[in-house]
Amino acid sequence: MAEATGPDATTAGDTLSRILVQGQQAYALIVAAQLGIADLLAEGPRRGEELAATTGTHPRALYRLLRALAGIGMFTILDDGRFALAPLGEPLRSNVPGSLRALAQYFAVEVQAWSALLYSVRTGASGWERALGVGHYAYFAQNPEESAHFNAAMAAMTAGALPDILAAYDFGGLGTVVDVAGGNGTLLAAILQTYPHSRGILLDLPHVVAEASPVLQAAGVADRCKIVAGDFLADLPVVADAYILKNTLIGMNDAEAAQILRRCHAAMGQQSRLLVIGQLMGTGATPGPAALSDLRMLVIMGKAEVRTEEELRALLANAGLRITRIVATGRAGAIVEAVRT
């Protein structure tokens, strides 16, 4: 095959250059999210000096940030010099459907861990702990504002995947559903809202489930959902109809995953189901997008990883569980259903 030539030809260097520049663009987006620029511009076009006064920033420096983001389509510079919010910038607003502001604010912390990627690759240990001085969960327990950003970001990602999850799996007939490490209850609230005869139990750490009541109340399911603030290894309710582990095992090494799976086995009845929701690593030459998620787990957690179907199957088998089916679930990855052997 002849090599592409001419003004439209894209070389490997062009592609890699764009990828490198994307990292700089991400930093700029994060700072704009931290400053709440999209929310301010949602009220109408404003001059850079006015935005600087509102956000407590250096006028010329903020102008340069906004101009750079206008260059990639986030904002528009009007003829009179004011900045306006472009459609591409809408998801950086707070409290709009599909908002990414909380995710960007959380990434302000995670990018510090990525600065230690070389350390993680050399040692196999957590770049997060190296860069921030404390593990992922301990960090958020100690930093409530950043914890709120993280929880909101995870809830937003779950909300985006809800249509795929509810379309892929029939939760009907399940009397009691336990969402283990279920965050602020976004997933469980949607299940209970869709299946009015079901009841739920939301289990997570105290500082996490502290944010759950408004979510459950807004969904109209608070009277059918019990909130348990505790440790899922010690406080897992017994003999429920289903136990959900959504993106939980991905943050655990094999020993930790085996521990929670054995705990689920001990709590389950013979008719109970375990639903492991998340990405599965592809094999061979097609690992898919899970490969980047797996690299994130290296940076954040160290030995935690995204597993292949066979690796997950082996973990489940060692805990006395067997897979009954695997359902592709769009943006959520897959739902792996398992029962006691």
C-alpha positions as CSV (number, residue, x, y, z in Angstrom):
1,M,0.0,0.0,0.0
2,A,1.4,3.4,-0.9
3,E,2.1,5.8,1.9
4,A,-0.3,8.7,2.2
5,T,1.1,12.0,0.9
6,G,-0.2,15.6,0.4
7,P,-1.5,18.3,2.7
8,D,-4.1,16.0,4.3
9,A,-1.7,13.2,5.2
10,T,-1.4,12.5,9.0
11,T,1.9,11.1,10.2
12,A,2.5,9.2,13.4
13,G,4.3,12.3,14.7
14,D,1.2,14.5,14.1
15,T,-1.0,12.0,16.0
16,L,1.4,11.8,19.0
17,S,1.8,15.5,19.1
18,R,-2.0,15.9,19.4
19,I,-2.0,13.4,22.2
20,L,0.7,15.2,24.1
21,V,-1.1,18.6,23.7
22,Q,-4.3,17.0,24.9
23,G,-2.7,16.7,28.3
24,Q,-2.2,20.5,28.4
25,Q,-5.8,21.1,27.3
26,A,-7.0,18.8,30.2
27,Y,-5.1,20.9,32.7
28,A,-6.7,24.0,31.3
29,L,-10.2,22.5,31.5
30,I,-9.6,21.4,35.1
31,V,-8.7,24.9,36.2
32,A,-11.7,26.4,34.4
33,A,-13.9,23.9,36.3
34,Q,-12.3,24.7,39.6
35,L,-13.0,28.4,39.0
36,G,-16.6,27.8,37.9
37,I,-16.2,29.7,34.6
38,A,-18.9,27.8,32.8
39,D,-21.4,28.6,35.5
40,L,-20.5,32.3,35.4
41,L,-20.8,32.5,31.6
42,A,-24.1,30.6,31.7
43,E,-25.5,33.9,33.1
44,G,-24.4,35.7,29.9
45,P,-21.2,36.9,28.2
46,R,-18.7,38.6,30.4
47,R,-15.3,40.4,30.1
48,G,-12.2,38.7,31.3
49,E,-11.6,41.5,33.9
50,E,-15.0,40.9,35.4
51,L,-14.5,37.2,35.5
52,A,-11.1,37.7,37.2
53,A,-12.6,40.0,39.8
54,T,-15.3,37.4,40.6
55,T,-12.9,34.4,40.7
56,G,-10.1,36.2,42.5
57,T,-7.6,35.6,39.7
58,H,-5.0,37.6,37.8
59,P,-6.8,39.4,35.0
60,R,-4.2,38.9,32.3
61,A,-3.5,35.3,33.3
62,L,-7.2,34.4,33.3
63,Y,-7.6,36.0,29.9
64,R,-4.9,33.8,28.5
65,L,-6.5,30.7,30.0
66,L,-9.9,31.7,28.5
67,R,-8.4,32.5,25.2
68,A,-6.6,29.2,25.0
69,L,-9.9,27.4,25.8
70,A,-11.7,29.5,23.2
71,G,-9.1,28.1,20.8
72,I,-10.4,24.6,21.2
73,G,-14.1,25.6,21.2
74,M,-15.0,25.7,24.9
75,F,-15.7,29.5,24.8
76,T,-16.4,32.1,22.2
77,I,-14.7,35.5,22.0
78,L,-17.3,38.1,20.9
79,D,-16.5,41.1,18.7
80,D,-16.6,43.4,21.8
81,G,-14.0,41.1,23.6
82,R,-16.4,39.4,26.0
83,F,-16.3,35.7,26.5
84,A,-19.4,33.5,25.9
85,L,-20.1,29.9,26.7
86,A,-19.9,27.7,23.6
87,P,-21.9,24.4,23.3
88,L,-18.7,22.4,24.0
89,G,-18.4,24.1,27.3
90,E,-21.9,23.4,28.6
91,P,-20.9,20.1,30.4
92,L,-18.6,22.1,32.6
93,R,-21.6,23.7,34.2
94,S,-22.8,22.5,37.6
95,N,-26.1,20.7,38.0
96,V,-26.9,20.2,34.4
97,P,-27.6,16.7,32.8
98,G,-24.3,15.1,32.0
99,S,-22.3,17.6,34.0
100,L,-18.5,16.9,34.0
101,R,-17.6,19.6,36.4
102,A,-17.2,17.3,39.4
103,L,-15.1,14.9,37.4
104,A,-12.8,17.7,36.3
105,Q,-12.5,18.9,39.9
106,Y,-11.7,15.4,41.0
107,F,-9.1,15.1,38.2
108,A,-7.3,18.1,39.8
109,V,-6.3,15.6,42.5
110,E,-5.8,12.5,40.3
111,V,-3.4,14.3,37.9
112,Q,-1.0,14.7,40.9
113,A,-0.9,10.9,41.0
114,W,-0.2,10.6,37.3
115,S,2.9,12.6,37.9
116,A,4.2,9.5,39.7
117,L,3.4,7.1,36.8
118,L,7.1,6.4,36.2
119,Y,7.4,5.4,39.9
120,S,4.4,3.1,39.6
121,V,5.8,1.5,36.4
122,R,9.2,0.9,38.1
123,T,7.8,-0.4,41.4
124,G,4.2,-1.6,40.8
125,A,3.2,0.5,43.7
126,S,0.6,3.3,43.9
127,G,1.5,6.6,42.3
128,W,-1.3,8.2,44.2
129,E,0.2,7.3,47.6
130,R,3.6,8.4,46.4
131,A,2.4,11.8,45.2
132,L,-0.2,12.6,47.9
133,G,1.4,10.8,50.9
134,V,-1.7,8.7,51.7
135,G,-3.8,6.1,50.0
136,H,-6.9,6.8,47.8
137,Y,-9.6,6.0,50.3
138,A,-7.7,7.6,53.3
139,Y,-7.2,10.7,51.3
140,F,-10.9,11.3,50.7
141,A,-11.7,10.4,54.3
142,Q,-9.4,13.3,55.3
143,N,-10.4,15.8,52.6
144,P,-14.2,16.3,52.6
145,E,-14.4,18.8,49.8
146,E,-12.4,16.6,47.4
147,S,-14.4,13.6,48.6
148,A,-17.6,15.4,47.6
149,H,-16.1,16.1,44.1
150,F,-15.1,12.4,43.8
151,N,-18.5,11.1,44.9
152,A,-20.3,13.5,42.6
153,A,-18.1,12.4,39.7
154,M,-18.7,8.7,40.3
155,A,-22.4,9.4,40.6
156,A,-22.4,11.3,37.3
157,M,-20.6,8.4,35.6
158,T,-23.1,5.9,37.0
159,A,-26.0,8.1,35.9
160,G,-24.6,8.1,32.4
161,A,-24.5,4.3,32.4
162,L,-27.9,3.8,34.0
163,P,-29.9,3.5,30.7
164,D,-27.5,0.7,29.6
165,I,-27.6,-1.1,32.9
166,L,-31.4,-1.0,33.2
167,A,-31.9,-2.1,29.6
168,A,-29.4,-5.0,29.8
169,Y,-30.6,-6.6,33.0
170,D,-34.0,-7.5,34.5
171,F,-34.0,-6.7,38.2
172,G,-37.6,-7.7,38.5
173,G,-38.4,-10.4,41.0
174,L,-35.5,-9.3,43.3
175,G,-37.0,-8.5,46.7
176,T,-34.0,-7.0,48.3
177,V,-31.0,-5.6,46.5
178,V,-27.8,-4.7,48.3
179,D,-25.5,-2.2,46.6
180,V,-22.1,-2.9,48.2
181,A,-19.8,0.2,48.2
182,G,-22.7,1.9,46.4
183,G,-21.6,5.5,46.8
184,N,-24.5,8.0,47.2
185,G,-27.1,5.5,45.9
186,T,-27.5,6.7,42.3
187,L,-27.6,3.2,40.9
188,L,-29.8,1.7,43.7
189,A,-32.2,4.6,43.5
190,A,-32.7,4.0,39.8
191,I,-33.3,0.3,40.3
192,L,-35.9,0.9,43.0
193,Q,-37.5,3.6,40.9
194,T,-37.8,1.2,38.0
195,Y,-38.9,-1.8,40.1
196,P,-41.4,-0.4,42.7
197,H,-41.8,-3.8,44.5
198,S,-38.1,-4.1,45.3
199,R,-36.3,-2.8,48.4
200,G,-32.7,-1.8,48.7
201,I,-29.8,-1.6,51.2
202,L,-27.0,0.9,50.5
203,L,-23.7,0.0,52.1
204,D,-20.6,2.2,52.1
205,L,-18.3,4.2,54.3
206,P,-19.9,6.8,56.6
207,H,-18.5,9.8,54.8
208,V,-19.8,8.4,51.5
209,V,-23.4,7.5,52.4
210,A,-23.7,10.8,54.3
211,E,-24.6,12.1,50.8
212,A,-27.2,9.4,50.0
213,S,-30.4,10.6,51.6
214,P,-31.1,13.5,49.2
215,V,-30.5,11.2,46.2
216,L,-32.9,8.5,47.5
217,Q,-35.5,11.2,48.5
218,A,-35.4,12.9,45.1
219,A,-36.0,9.5,43.4
220,G,-39.0,8.8,45.8
221,V,-37.5,5.6,47.1
222,A,-36.1,6.6,50.5
223,D,-38.9,4.6,52.3
224,R,-37.8,1.5,50.5
225,C,-34.0,1.8,51.0
226,K,-32.0,1.3,54.2
227,I,-28.7,3.1,54.5
228,V,-25.9,1.3,56.3
229,A,-22.8,3.3,57.1
230,G,-20.0,0.8,57.7
231,D,-17.4,-1.7,56.4
232,F,-18.7,-4.1,53.8
233,L,-16.5,-6.8,55.2
234,A,-18.1,-6.6,58.6
235,D,-21.6,-5.1,58.0
236,L,-22.8,-7.0,54.8
237,P,-26.5,-7.9,55.2
238,V,-27.3,-11.6,54.9
239,V,-29.5,-13.5,52.5
240,A,-30.6,-10.7,50.2
241,D,-31.8,-11.5,46.7
242,A,-28.9,-9.7,45.0
243,Y,-25.6,-8.1,45.9
244,I,-24.1,-5.6,43.5
245,L,-20.4,-4.8,43.2
246,K,-20.2,-2.0,40.6
247,N,-16.6,-1.0,39.9
248,T,-15.7,-2.3,43.3
249,L,-13.3,-5.1,42.4
250,I,-11.4,-2.9,40.0
251,G,-10.0,-1.0,42.9
252,M,-8.8,-4.1,44.7
253,N,-5.8,-6.4,44.4
254,D,-6.5,-10.2,44.2
255,A,-6.2,-10.7,47.9
256,E,-8.7,-7.9,48.7
257,A,-11.1,-9.0,45.9
258,A,-11.0,-12.6,47.2
259,Q,-11.9,-11.3,50.7
260,I,-15.0,-9.4,49.6
261,L,-16.1,-12.2,47.3
262,R,-15.8,-14.7,50.2
263,R,-17.8,-12.3,52.4
264,C,-20.5,-12.1,49.7
265,H,-20.6,-15.9,49.5
266,A,-21.1,-16.1,53.2
267,A,-23.9,-13.6,53.1
268,M,-25.7,-15.0,50.1
269,G,-28.5,-17.6,50.2
270,Q,-28.8,-20.4,47.6
271,Q,-31.1,-18.3,45.5
272,S,-29.1,-15.1,45.8
273,R,-27.3,-13.5,42.9
274,L,-24.0,-11.6,42.9
275,L,-23.8,-9.0,40.1
276,V,-20.3,-7.7,39.3
277,I,-20.7,-4.6,37.1
278,G,-17.7,-3.1,35.3
279,Q,-15.2,-3.4,32.5
280,L,-13.6,-6.7,31.5
281,M,-10.2,-6.7,30.0
282,G,-10.0,-7.9,26.4
283,T,-7.4,-10.4,25.4
284,G,-4.8,-10.7,22.7
285,A,-4.4,-7.8,20.3
286,T,-7.7,-6.1,21.3
287,P,-7.6,-5.1,24.9
288,G,-10.1,-2.3,24.2
289,P,-10.6,0.8,26.4
290,A,-10.3,-1.3,29.5
291,A,-6.5,-1.1,29.1
292,L,-6.4,2.6,29.9
293,S,-8.7,2.0,32.9
294,D,-6.3,-0.7,34.1
295,L,-3.4,1.7,33.8
296,R,-5.4,4.2,36.0
297,M,-5.7,1.5,38.6
298,L,-2.0,1.0,38.6
299,V,-1.5,4.7,39.2
300,I,-4.2,5.0,41.8
301,M,-4.1,1.7,43.7
302,G,-1.0,-0.1,42.7
303,K,-1.8,-3.8,42.3
304,A,-5.5,-3.3,41.7
305,E,-6.4,-4.0,38.1
306,V,-9.1,-4.6,35.4
307,R,-9.4,-8.4,35.0
308,T,-10.2,-10.6,32.0
309,E,-13.2,-12.8,32.1
310,E,-11.1,-15.8,32.9
311,E,-9.3,-14.0,35.8
312,L,-12.6,-12.9,37.3
313,R,-14.0,-16.4,36.8
314,A,-11.1,-17.9,38.8
315,L,-11.5,-15.4,41.6
316,L,-15.2,-16.2,41.8
317,A,-14.5,-19.9,41.8
318,N,-12.0,-19.7,44.6
319,A,-14.7,-17.9,46.6
320,G,-17.3,-20.7,46.0
321,L,-19.1,-18.8,43.2
322,R,-19.8,-19.6,39.6
323,I,-20.8,-17.4,36.7
324,T,-24.2,-18.0,35.3
325,R,-24.1,-15.4,32.5
326,I,-22.4,-12.3,31.3
327,V,-24.4,-9.5,29.8
328,A,-22.8,-6.7,27.7
329,T,-23.9,-3.4,29.2
330,G,-22.7,-0.6,27.0
331,R,-21.0,2.2,28.9
332,A,-21.1,0.2,32.1
333,G,-19.0,-2.6,30.6
334,A,-20.6,-5.9,31.5
335,I,-22.8,-7.4,34.2
336,V,-21.4,-10.7,35.4
337,E,-24.0,-12.7,37.3
338,A,-22.8,-15.4,39.7
339,V,-24.4,-17.7,42.3
340,R,-23.1,-20.0,45.0
341,T,-21.7,-23.3,43.7
